[in-house]
Amino acid sequence: MRLVTFNLLHGRSPHDGLVDADRLATAVSALDADILALQEVDRDQSRSGKLDLTAVAAKALDAPSHQFAAAVVGTPGERFRPLTHDDDGHGEPCYGIGLVSRYPARAWRVTRLKPAPVRSPVYVPGNGFILLHDEPRVLLAAVLQTPFGDVTAAATHLSFVPGWNAYQLRQVVRALRDLPAPRVLLGDLNVPAGVAAAVTGWRPLGRAATYPAAQPRVQLDHVMVDPDGGQRLTTVASVSTPISAISDHRPLVVDLV
């Protein structure tokens, strides 16, 4: 079973700054993932050609189970608003995460995570450090029928604000306890591997730098398993971070046997 997490940068290529559906599909198809977690995912955004990027990825993998979970309605860095429980953002541009599976899904669950209450300095190439408002975040989980039995797979993209991302990660662990074991968390957690393991108590299935894509120096993207009931998912055959034609992150690929 191949597990992959990939921060898409809304499908944009760092080489020409464009989003192309065929290039995105080719990049995703090359990963050959059985379970794929996606971050920085657009739906109906002008900057990405009004594409549903999760659906493009699912088609590329011939994966029957997929879902997009919007974190905000609007465009990050411009104008956006958080979603509420009675607001799905349909008909408007949305931004969030996706989860794609070649295995059937028994159930889906979305958990919303609040943004940091204060602005935080973020380094922007060419502009130095600027103060940015954090965005709401979201956790998307599915109970999947896999060759390893039922597995809860969850995708998320946590805050860039130090400390607040650790707080959100603890919220994620609590939310997943209500779903069946074994449990796997995939995503851009915006913390290094040691911090992710210390905060969660979960086992990293792959340790490799994923950011920045050209010359990775730090691991922000993770695949982790809950040790409670996760013994079936701990035999790792290989870990890789292949370079891709899209994004400023490399995908993290973990093969289990």
Residue pairs with C-beta under 8 A, 6 or more apart in sequence:
1 34
1 35
1 146
1 147
1 148
1 255
1 256
2 31
2 32
2 33
2 34
2 35
2 253
2 254
2 255
2 256
3 33
3 34
3 35
3 153
3 184
3 186
3 205
3 223
3 253
3 254
3 255
3 256
4 31
4 33
4 35
4 36
4 37
4 186
4 223
4 251
4 252
4 253
4 254
5 36
5 37
5 38
5 39
5 155
5 186
5 187
5 188
5 221
5 222
5 223
5 251
5 252
6 28
6 31
6 36
6 37
6 38
6 39
6 221
6 244
6 247
6 249
6 251
6 252
7 38
7 39
7 40
7 157
7 188
7 220
7 221
7 247
7 248
7 249
8 24
8 38
8 39
8 40
8 41
8 53
8 246
8 247
9 40
9 246
9 247
9 248
9 249
10 19
10 40
10 41
10 42
10 45
10 47
10 48
10 53
10 95
11 19
11 20
11 21
11 23
11 24
11 42
11 48
11 51
11 53
11 56
11 246
11 247
12 18
12 19
12 47
12 48
12 246
12 247
13 19
13 20
13 23
13 245
13 246
14 213
14 214
14 246
14 247
14 248
15 245
19 42
19 47
19 48
19 49
19 51
21 49
21 51
21 56
23 245
23 246
24 51
24 53
24 56
24 57
24 60
24 246
25 56
25 57
25 59
25 60
26 60
26 245
27 244
27 245
27 246
28 36
28 56
28 57
28 60
28 61
29 60
29 61
30 242
30 244
31 61
31 242
31 251
31 253
32 61
33 61
33 100
33 102
33 253
34 101
34 102
34 103
34 146
35 99
35 100
35 101
35 102
35 103
35 144
35 146
35 153
35 184
35 186
36 57
36 61
36 63
36 98
36 99
36 100
36 101
37 97
37 98
37 99
37 153
37 154
37 155
37 156
37 186
37 187
38 53
38 54
38 57
38 97
38 98
38 99
38 100
38 155
39 97
39 155
39 156
39 157
39 187
39 188
40 95
40 157
40 188
40 247
41 53
41 54
41 68
41 95
41 96
41 97
41 98
42 48
42 51
42 53
42 93
42 94
42 95
43 51
43 52
43 53
43 54
43 68
43 70
43 93
43 94
43 95
43 96
44 50
44 52
44 91
44 92
44 93
44 94
45 51
45 75
45 93
45 94
45 95
46 93
47 75
52 68
53 68
53 98
54 66
54 67
54 68
54 98
54 99
54 100
55 66
55 68
57 63
57 66
57 98
57 100
58 64
58 65
58 66
58 100
61 100
61 102
62 102
63 100
63 101
63 102
64 101
64 102
64 104
65 100
65 101
65 102
65 103
65 104
65 105
65 142
65 144
66 98
66 99
66 100
66 101
67 98
67 99
67 105
67 108
67 140
67 142
68 94
68 96
68 97
68 98
69 96
69 97
69 98
69 99
69 110
69 138
69 139
69 140
70 83
70 88
70 89
70 94
70 95
70 96
70 138
71 82
71 83
71 95
71 96
71 97
71 135
71 136
71 137
71 138
71 157
72 80
72 81
72 82
72 83
72 94
72 95
72 96
72 135
72 136
73 80
73 81
73 82
73 83
73 87
73 89
73 92
73 93
73 94
74 80
74 81
74 92
74 93
74 94
74 95
75 93
75 95
76 95
76 135
80 95
80 135
82 112
82 115
82 136
83 89
83 112
83 136
96 138
97 138
97 140
97 155
97 156
97 157
97 187
98 140
98 155
99 140
99 141
99 142
99 153
99 154
99 155
101 142
101 144
101 153
103 144
103 145
103 146
104 144
104 145
105 142
105 143
105 144
105 145
106 142
106 143
106 144
106 145
106 150
107 142
107 143
108 140
108 141
108 142
109 140
109 141
109 142
109 175
109 179
110 138
110 139
110 140
110 141
111 138
111 139
111 141
111 171
111 172
111 175
112 136
112 137
112 138
112 139
113 136
113 137
113 138
113 139
113 156
113 158
113 159
113 168
113 171
113 172
114 136
115 133
115 134
115 135
115 136
115 137
115 159
116 134
116 159
116 161
116 164
118 161
119 131
119 132
119 133
119 134
120 131
120 132
120 134
120 160
120 161
120 162
120 164
121 129
121 130
121 131
121 132
122 129
122 130
122 131
122 132
122 160
123 129
124 130
132 160
134 159
134 160
134 161
134 164
135 159
137 156
137 157
137 158
137 159
137 168
138 156
138 157
139 154
139 155
139 156
139 171
139 172
139 175
139 176
140 154
140 155
140 156
141 152
141 153
141 154
141 155
141 175
141 176
141 179
142 152
142 153
142 154
143 150
143 151
143 152
143 179
143 180
144 150
144 151
144 152
144 153
148 182
148 232
148 233
148 256
149 182
149 232
150 180
151 182
151 183
151 184
151 233
152 176
152 179
152 180
152 181
152 182
152 183
152 184
153 184
153 186
154 172
154 176
154 179
154 183
154 184
154 185
154 186
154 187
155 186
155 187
156 168
156 172
156 185
156 187
156 188
156 189
157 187
157 188
157 190
158 165
158 168
158 169
158 172
158 187
158 188
158 189
158 190
158 191
159 165
159 168
159 190
160 190
165 189
165 190
165 191
166 191
166 195
166 199
169 189
169 191
169 196
169 199
169 200
170 199
170 200
172 185
172 200
173 199
173 200
173 201
173 202
173 226
176 183
176 185
176 226
181 226
181 228
181 229
181 230
182 225
182 226
182 229
182 230
182 231
182 232
182 233
183 225
183 226
183 228
183 229
183 230
184 205
184 223
184 224
184 225
184 226
184 230
184 233
185 200
185 202
185 222
185 223
185 224
185 225
185 226
186 222
186 223
186 224
187 221
187 222
188 220
188 221
188 222
188 249
189 196
189 220
189 221
189 222
190 220
191 199
191 220
192 218
192 219
192 220
193 204
193 207
193 219
193 222
196 202
196 204
196 222
196 224
197 203
197 204
197 224
200 224
201 227
202 224
202 225
202 226
202 227
202 230
203 224
203 225
203 227
203 230
203 234
204 222
204 223
204 224
205 223
205 224
205 225
205 233
205 234
205 236
205 239
205 254
205 256
206 222
206 223
206 236
206 239
206 252
206 253
206 254
207 219
207 239
208 216
208 219
208 239
208 240
208 241
208 252
209 216
209 217
209 218
209 219
209 241
210 216
210 218
210 219
210 220
210 221
210 241
210 249
210 250
210 251
210 252
211 217
211 218
211 219
211 220
211 221
211 248
211 249
211 250
212 248
212 249
213 243
213 244
213 247
213 248
213 249
213 250
216 241
216 250
219 252
220 249
221 249
221 250
221 251
221 252
222 252
223 252
223 254
225 233
225 234
233 256
235 256
235 257
236 254
236 255
236 256
237 255
237 256
237 257
238 253
238 254
238 255
239 252
239 253
239 254
239 255
240 253
241 250
241 251
241 252
241 253
242 250
242 251
242 253
243 250
244 250
244 251
